[in-house]
Amino acid sequence: MREIDYKKLIINIDDMINTMEYDSMRSAGKMKLNSDTLFYLHNLKSIYENKLPKTPKKKEVKNGW
């Protein structure tokens, strides 16, 4: 079974969102047609971002000089 590459999915979703937003800027009717899809794409993006492994924050080293 293949491993899912969530980073690549997020990049592809971003491309789809940008394309649909650009297309919607040109016509109000297109915006109305694309609004549902954009809503669901943004929801998918947030779900996939939550599935990315969390990287621990680096601790700051204080210099005692």
N, C-alpha and C positions, 0 to 999 in steps of 0.2 A: 504494500500500500504506500502511496506517495505521501510525503509530508507537505502540508499546506504552507506556502510562503505568504504569510500575512502582510509582510512589507510590500511585496509585489502587488497583492490585492489592493492595498491602500493606495498605492501609486496609480493603479489602473482606475480605481474609483475616482481619484482626484482628477484624472484626465477626462473621465466621463462627465464629472460635475462641471469642470471648466468649459468643456465643449457645449454642454447644454445651457450654461449660463450665457455664454457668448451668443448662442443661437437665440436665446430668449431676449437678449438686448435689442435685437433687430426688429422684433414685432411683439406687441402686447398679446396677441392671440397665441403666439408660440409659448409665451410665458405661462399662459393659462393651461396649455396642454402639457407643458413640461413640469409644472409645479409639483404634481404628485410624485413623479419620478425623482425629482431633485430631493424631495422630502425623504423618500425611502433610501436614496443613495447616501444622504447625510447620516441617516440612522445606521445603515450598514457599516459606514466608515467608523462610527463610534464603537460599534460592536467589535469590529476587527482590531481597532486600536486597543481595546481592553484585553484582547487575547495575546497581544505582544508581551514577551517576557519583560518584566520590570527590571531595570538596571538600578542597582543601589547607588545612592548619591555618594560622591566622594567627600570624605571628611577633609576639612581644611586643617592644614598643619600650621600651628602658630609658631612663629619664630621667636625664641626667647631672648633675643639680643637686646 
